[in-house]
Amino acid sequence: MEEMTRLELLTLLYSLKALLDTDNVDKAQETIDKVIKEAETTKDNK
């Protein structure tokens, strides 16, 4: 996975904020978990 651009990071954060603002906490947590897993996998592959 490539490093995220500033725009991609902002998009992700705004999406998570929207999920949280609409009480979709479970979906936000699922998304956060996926991002963390991908980041850890990518880090391990370098």
N, CA, C and O atoms as a Maestro MAE file, in Angstrom:
{
 s_m_m2io_version
 :::
 2.0.0
}

f_m_ct {
 s_m_title
 :::
 protein
 m_atom[184] {
  # First column is atom index #
  i_m_mmod_type
  r_m_x_coord
  r_m_y_coord
  r_m_z_coord
  i_m_residue_number
  s_m_chain_name
  s_m_pdb_residue_name
  s_m_pdb_atom_name
  i_m_atomic_number
  :::
  1 25 0.845 -1.183 0.000 1 A "MET " " N  " 7
  2 3 0.000 0.000 0.000 1 A "MET " " CA " 6
  3 2 0.886 1.241 0.000 1 A "MET " " C  " 6
  4 15 1.883 1.303 0.720 1 A "MET " " O  " 8
  5 25 0.523 2.203 -0.793 2 A "GLU " " N  " 7
  6 3 1.260 3.455 -0.857 2 A "GLU " " CA " 6
  7 2 0.882 4.340 0.333 2 A "GLU " " C  " 6
  8 15 -0.141 4.133 0.986 2 A "GLU " " O  " 8
  9 25 1.730 5.322 0.592 3 A "GLU " " N  " 7
  10 3 1.395 6.285 1.634 3 A "GLU " " CA " 6
  11 2 0.187 7.086 1.198 3 A "GLU " " C  " 6
  12 15 0.004 7.364 0.013 3 A "GLU " " O  " 8
  13 25 -0.646 7.459 2.177 4 A "MET " " N  " 7
  14 3 -1.847 8.233 1.869 4 A "MET " " CA " 6
  15 2 -1.479 9.688 1.608 4 A "MET " " C  " 6
  16 15 -0.602 10.251 2.264 4 A "MET " " O  " 8
  17 25 -2.156 10.274 0.653 5 A "THR " " N  " 7
  18 3 -1.994 11.706 0.422 5 A "THR " " CA " 6
  19 2 -2.832 12.458 1.457 5 A "THR " " C  " 6
  20 15 -3.691 11.884 2.126 5 A "THR " " O  " 8
  21 25 -2.566 13.714 1.564 6 A "ARG " " N  " 7
  22 3 -3.342 14.553 2.490 6 A "ARG " " CA " 6
  23 2 -4.841 14.503 2.154 6 A "ARG " " C  " 6
  24 15 -5.676 14.427 3.055 6 A "ARG " " O  " 8
  25 25 -5.173 14.545 0.876 7 A "LEU " " N  " 7
  26 3 -6.567 14.496 0.452 7 A "LEU " " CA " 6
  27 2 -7.226 13.164 0.825 7 A "LEU " " C  " 6
  28 15 -8.369 13.135 1.281 7 A "LEU " " O  " 8
  29 25 -6.503 12.079 0.629 8 A "GLU " " N  " 7
  30 3 -7.038 10.759 0.986 8 A "GLU " " CA " 6
  31 2 -7.264 10.647 2.496 8 A "GLU " " C  " 6
  32 15 -8.267 10.092 2.943 8 A "GLU " " O  " 8
  33 25 -6.331 11.172 3.261 9 A "LEU " " N  " 7
  34 3 -6.471 11.138 4.709 9 A "LEU " " CA " 6
  35 2 -7.668 11.971 5.166 9 A "LEU " " C  " 6
  36 15 -8.445 11.536 6.016 9 A "LEU " " O  " 8
  37 25 -7.810 13.161 4.602 10 A "LEU " " N  " 7
  38 3 -8.963 14.005 4.945 10 A "LEU " " CA " 6
  39 2 -10.275 13.327 4.570 10 A "LEU " " C  " 6
  40 15 -11.247 13.392 5.321 10 A "LEU " " O  " 8
  41 25 -10.303 12.681 3.416 11 A "THR " " N  " 7
  42 3 -11.506 11.975 2.987 11 A "THR " " CA " 6
  43 2 -11.870 10.875 3.975 11 A "THR " " C  " 6
  44 15 -13.034 10.728 4.350 11 A "THR " " O  " 8
  45 25 -10.885 10.113 4.390 12 A "LEU " " N  " 7
  46 3 -11.119 9.049 5.365 12 A "LEU " " CA " 6
  47 2 -11.626 9.620 6.685 12 A "LEU " " C  " 6
  48 15 -12.587 9.106 7.258 12 A "LEU " " O  " 8
  49 25 -10.990 10.669 7.164 13 A "LEU " " N  " 7
  50 3 -11.394 11.262 8.439 13 A "LEU " " CA " 6
  51 2 -12.802 11.853 8.378 13 A "LEU " " C  " 6
  52 15 -13.584 11.693 9.315 13 A "LEU " " O  " 8
  53 25 -13.123 12.532 7.282 14 A "TYR " " N  " 7
  54 3 -14.476 13.075 7.139 14 A "TYR " " CA " 6
  55 2 -15.519 11.960 7.052 14 A "TYR " " C  " 6
  56 15 -16.626 12.095 7.573 14 A "TYR " " O  " 8
  57 25 -15.164 10.875 6.399 15 A "SER " " N  " 7
  58 3 -16.078 9.731 6.316 15 A "SER " " CA " 6
  59 2 -16.316 9.124 7.687 15 A "SER " " C  " 6
  60 15 -17.450 8.803 8.042 15 A "SER " " O  " 8
  61 25 -15.250 8.968 8.453 16 A "LEU " " N  " 7
  62 3 -15.400 8.436 9.813 16 A "LEU " " CA " 6
  63 2 -16.222 9.383 10.681 16 A "LEU " " C  " 6
  64 15 -17.065 8.942 11.462 16 A "LEU " " O  " 8
  65 25 -15.979 10.669 10.546 17 A "LYS " " N  " 7
  66 3 -16.739 11.660 11.317 17 A "LYS " " CA " 6
  67 2 -18.220 11.590 10.965 17 A "LYS " " C  " 6
  68 15 -19.074 11.658 11.849 17 A "LYS " " O  " 8
  69 25 -18.527 11.455 9.682 18 A "ALA " " N  " 7
  70 3 -19.922 11.353 9.254 18 A "ALA " " CA " 6
  71 2 -20.574 10.104 9.835 18 A "ALA " " C  " 6
  72 15 -21.720 10.154 10.281 18 A "ALA " " O  " 8
  73 25 -19.863 8.996 9.834 19 A "LEU " " N  " 7
  74 3 -20.402 7.774 10.433 19 A "LEU " " CA " 6
  75 2 -20.683 7.976 11.915 19 A "LEU " " C  " 6
  76 15 -21.737 7.579 12.412 19 A "LEU " " O  " 8
  77 25 -19.753 8.584 12.609 20 A "LEU " " N  " 7
  78 3 -19.936 8.816 14.046 20 A "LEU " " CA " 6
  79 2 -21.061 9.814 14.318 20 A "LEU " " C  " 6
  80 15 -21.827 9.646 15.267 20 A "LEU " " O  " 8
  81 25 -21.160 10.842 13.496 21 A "ASP " " N  " 7
  82 3 -22.205 11.853 13.667 21 A "ASP " " CA " 6
  83 2 -23.604 11.277 13.453 21 A "ASP " " C  " 6
  84 15 -24.581 11.799 13.989 21 A "ASP " " O  " 8
  85 25 -23.698 10.204 12.671 22 A "THR " " N  " 7
  86 3 -25.000 9.576 12.408 22 A "THR " " CA " 6
  87 2 -25.177 8.301 13.220 22 A "THR " " C  " 6
  88 15 -25.996 7.443 12.890 22 A "THR " " O  " 8
  89 25 -24.390 8.193 14.290 23 A "ASP " " N  " 7
  90 3 -24.472 7.063 15.225 23 A "ASP " " CA " 6
  91 2 -24.195 5.704 14.591 23 A "ASP " " C  " 6
  92 15 -24.703 4.684 15.055 23 A "ASP " " O  " 8
  93 25 -23.398 5.691 13.541 24 A "ASN " " N  " 7
  94 3 -22.951 4.428 12.931 24 A "ASN " " CA " 6
  95 2 -21.602 4.037 13.525 24 A "ASN " " C  " 6
  96 15 -20.616 3.860 12.809 24 A "ASN " " O  " 8
  97 25 -21.580 3.909 14.843 25 A "VAL " " N  " 7
  98 3 -20.337 3.642 15.561 25 A "VAL " " CA " 6
  99 2 -19.729 2.313 15.137 25 A "VAL " " C  " 6
  100 15 -18.513 2.211 14.974 25 A "VAL " " O  " 8
  101 25 -20.568 1.293 14.956 26 A "ASP " " N  " 7
  102 3 -20.055 -0.024 14.572 26 A "ASP " " CA " 6
  103 2 -19.366 0.023 13.209 26 A "ASP " " C  " 6
  104 15 -18.306 -0.578 13.031 26 A "ASP " " O  " 8
  105 25 -19.952 0.724 12.259 27 A "LYS " " N  " 7
  106 3 -19.353 0.841 10.924 27 A "LYS " " CA " 6
  107 2 -18.060 1.651 10.984 27 A "LYS " " C  " 6
  108 15 -17.085 1.320 10.308 27 A "LYS " " O  " 8
  109 25 -18.052 2.704 11.788 28 A "ALA " " N  " 7
  110 3 -16.830 3.497 11.949 28 A "ALA " " CA " 6
  111 2 -15.718 2.639 12.553 28 A "ALA " " C  " 6
  112 15 -14.575 2.686 12.098 28 A "ALA " " O  " 8
  113 25 -16.056 1.861 13.573 29 A "GLN " " N  " 7
  114 3 -15.056 0.994 14.210 29 A "GLN " " CA " 6
  115 2 -14.538 -0.049 13.231 29 A "GLN " " C  " 6
  116 15 -13.344 -0.348 13.206 29 A "GLN " " O  " 8
  117 25 -15.440 -0.602 12.425 30 A "GLU " " N  " 7
  118 3 -15.044 -1.586 11.412 30 A "GLU " " CA " 6
  119 2 -14.062 -0.974 10.408 30 A "GLU " " C  " 6
  120 15 -13.073 -1.602 10.029 30 A "GLU " " O  " 8
  121 25 -14.345 0.240 9.991 31 A "THR " " N  " 7
  122 3 -13.472 0.927 9.043 31 A "THR " " CA " 6
  123 2 -12.115 1.217 9.665 31 A "THR " " C  " 6
  124 15 -11.084 1.016 9.024 31 A "THR " " O  " 8
  125 25 -12.105 1.682 10.898 32 A "ILE " " N  " 7
  126 3 -10.854 1.951 11.604 32 A "ILE " " CA " 6
  127 2 -10.029 0.675 11.720 32 A "ILE " " C  " 6
  128 15 -8.821 0.687 11.482 32 A "ILE " " O  " 8
  129 25 -10.679 -0.421 12.084 33 A "ASP " " N  " 7
  130 3 -9.977 -1.705 12.211 33 A "ASP " " CA " 6
  131 2 -9.352 -2.138 10.889 33 A "ASP " " C  " 6
  132 15 -8.234 -2.652 10.868 33 A "ASP " " O  " 8
  133 25 -10.074 -1.932 9.781 34 A "LYS " " N  " 7
  134 3 -9.549 -2.300 8.461 34 A "LYS " " CA " 6
  135 2 -8.332 -1.457 8.099 34 A "LYS " " C  " 6
  136 15 -7.352 -1.973 7.561 34 A "LYS " " O  " 8
  137 25 -8.395 -0.169 8.392 35 A "VAL " " N  " 7
  138 3 -7.275 0.720 8.079 35 A "VAL " " CA " 6
  139 2 -6.054 0.333 8.902 35 A "VAL " " C  " 6
  140 15 -4.940 0.292 8.380 35 A "VAL " " O  " 8
  141 25 -6.257 0.052 10.178 36 A "ILE " " N  " 7
  142 3 -5.149 -0.357 11.044 36 A "ILE " " CA " 6
  143 2 -4.546 -1.661 10.548 36 A "ILE " " C  " 6
  144 15 -3.324 -1.794 10.475 36 A "ILE " " O  " 8
  145 25 -5.395 -2.623 10.208 37 A "LYS " " N  " 7
  146 3 -4.904 -3.917 9.731 37 A "LYS " " CA " 6
  147 2 -4.078 -3.740 8.452 37 A "LYS " " C  " 6
  148 15 -3.013 -4.340 8.306 37 A "LYS " " O  " 8
  149 25 -4.575 -2.917 7.535 38 A "GLU " " N  " 7
  150 3 -3.862 -2.667 6.280 38 A "GLU " " CA " 6
  151 2 -2.519 -1.985 6.549 38 A "GLU " " C  " 6
  152 15 -1.509 -2.325 5.932 38 A "GLU " " O  " 8
  153 25 -2.514 -1.027 7.468 39 A "ALA " " N  " 7
  154 3 -1.273 -0.319 7.794 39 A "ALA " " CA " 6
  155 2 -0.258 -1.254 8.433 39 A "ALA " " C  " 6
  156 15 0.933 -1.184 8.127 39 A "ALA " " O  " 8
  157 25 -0.718 -2.121 9.310 40 A "GLU " " N  " 7
  158 3 0.192 -3.071 9.958 40 A "GLU " " CA " 6
  159 2 0.730 -4.084 8.957 40 A "GLU " " C  " 6
  160 15 1.905 -4.447 9.011 40 A "GLU " " O  " 8
  161 25 -0.111 -4.535 8.055 41 A "THR " " N  " 7
  162 3 0.299 -5.494 7.026 41 A "THR " " CA " 6
  163 2 1.332 -4.862 6.109 41 A "THR " " C  " 6
  164 15 2.333 -5.485 5.758 41 A "THR " " O  " 8
  165 25 1.080 -3.629 5.731 42 A "THR " " N  " 7
  166 3 1.998 -2.910 4.846 42 A "THR " " CA " 6
  167 2 3.342 -2.691 5.532 42 A "THR " " C  " 6
  168 15 4.395 -2.857 4.916 42 A "THR " " O  " 8
  169 25 3.300 -2.321 6.803 43 A "LYS " " N  " 7
  170 3 4.527 -2.082 7.559 43 A "LYS " " CA " 6
  171 2 5.349 -3.366 7.637 43 A "LYS " " C  " 6
  172 15 6.571 -3.331 7.495 43 A "LYS " " O  " 8
  173 25 4.687 -4.493 7.861 44 A "ASP " " N  " 7
  174 3 5.370 -5.779 7.976 44 A "ASP " " CA " 6
  175 2 5.992 -6.235 6.659 44 A "ASP " " C  " 6
  176 15 6.961 -6.994 6.660 44 A "ASP " " O  " 8
  177 25 5.445 -5.781 5.547 45 A "ASN " " N  " 7
  178 3 5.930 -6.202 4.233 45 A "ASN " " CA " 6
  179 2 7.102 -5.372 3.740 45 A "ASN " " C  " 6
  180 15 7.660 -5.683 2.687 45 A "ASN " " O  " 8
  181 25 7.491 -4.348 4.445 46 A "LYS " " N  " 7
  182 3 8.613 -3.495 4.005 46 A "LYS " " CA " 6
  183 2 9.920 -4.009 4.530 46 A "LYS " " C  " 6
  184 15 10.967 -3.420 4.262 46 A "LYS " " O  " 8
  :::
 }
 m_bond[183] {
  # First column is bond index #
  i_m_from
  i_m_to
  i_m_order
  :::
  1 1 2 1
  2 2 3 1
  3 3 4 2
  4 3 5 1
  5 5 6 1
  6 6 7 1
  7 7 8 2
  8 7 9 1
  9 9 10 1
  10 10 11 1
  11 11 12 2
  12 11 13 1
  13 13 14 1
  14 14 15 1
  15 15 16 2
  16 15 17 1
  17 17 18 1
  18 18 19 1
  19 19 20 2
  20 19 21 1
  21 21 22 1
  22 22 23 1
  23 23 24 2
  24 23 25 1
  25 25 26 1
  26 26 27 1
  27 27 28 2
  28 27 29 1
  29 29 30 1
  30 30 31 1
  31 31 32 2
  32 31 33 1
  33 33 34 1
  34 34 35 1
  35 35 36 2
  36 35 37 1
  37 37 38 1
  38 38 39 1
  39 39 40 2
  40 39 41 1
  41 41 42 1
  42 42 43 1
  43 43 44 2
  44 43 45 1
  45 45 46 1
  46 46 47 1
  47 47 48 2
  48 47 49 1
  49 49 50 1
  50 50 51 1
  51 51 52 2
  52 51 53 1
  53 53 54 1
  54 54 55 1
  55 55 56 2
  56 55 57 1
  57 57 58 1
  58 58 59 1
  59 59 60 2
  60 59 61 1
  61 61 62 1
  62 62 63 1
  63 63 64 2
  64 63 65 1
  65 65 66 1
  66 66 67 1
  67 67 68 2
  68 67 69 1
  69 69 70 1
  70 70 71 1
  71 71 72 2
  72 71 73 1
  73 73 74 1
  74 74 75 1
  75 75 76 2
  76 75 77 1
  77 77 78 1
  78 78 79 1
  79 79 80 2
  80 79 81 1
  81 81 82 1
  82 82 83 1
  83 83 84 2
  84 83 85 1
  85 85 86 1
  86 86 87 1
  87 87 88 2
  88 87 89 1
  89 89 90 1
  90 90 91 1
  91 91 92 2
  92 91 93 1
  93 93 94 1
  94 94 95 1
  95 95 96 2
  96 95 97 1
  97 97 98 1
  98 98 99 1
  99 99 100 2
  100 99 101 1
  101 101 102 1
  102 102 103 1
  103 103 104 2
  104 103 105 1
  105 105 106 1
  106 106 107 1
  107 107 108 2
  108 107 109 1
  109 109 110 1
  110 110 111 1
  111 111 112 2
  112 111 113 1
  113 113 114 1
  114 114 115 1
  115 115 116 2
  116 115 117 1
  117 117 118 1
  118 118 119 1
  119 119 120 2
  120 119 121 1
  121 121 122 1
  122 122 123 1
  123 123 124 2
  124 123 125 1
  125 125 126 1
  126 126 127 1
  127 127 128 2
  128 127 129 1
  129 129 130 1
  130 130 131 1
  131 131 132 2
  132 131 133 1
  133 133 134 1
  134 134 135 1
  135 135 136 2
  136 135 137 1
  137 137 138 1
  138 138 139 1
  139 139 140 2
  140 139 141 1
  141 141 142 1
  142 142 143 1
  143 143 144 2
  144 143 145 1
  145 145 146 1
  146 146 147 1
  147 147 148 2
  148 147 149 1
  149 149 150 1
  150 150 151 1
  151 151 152 2
  152 151 153 1
  153 153 154 1
  154 154 155 1
  155 155 156 2
  156 155 157 1
  157 157 158 1
  158 158 159 1
  159 159 160 2
  160 159 161 1
  161 161 162 1
  162 162 163 1
  163 163 164 2
  164 163 165 1
  165 165 166 1
  166 166 167 1
  167 167 168 2
  168 167 169 1
  169 169 170 1
  170 170 171 1
  171 171 172 2
  172 171 173 1
  173 173 174 1
  174 174 175 1
  175 175 176 2
  176 175 177 1
  177 177 178 1
  178 178 179 1
  179 179 180 2
  180 179 181 1
  181 181 182 1
  182 182 183 1
  183 183 184 2
  :::
 }
}
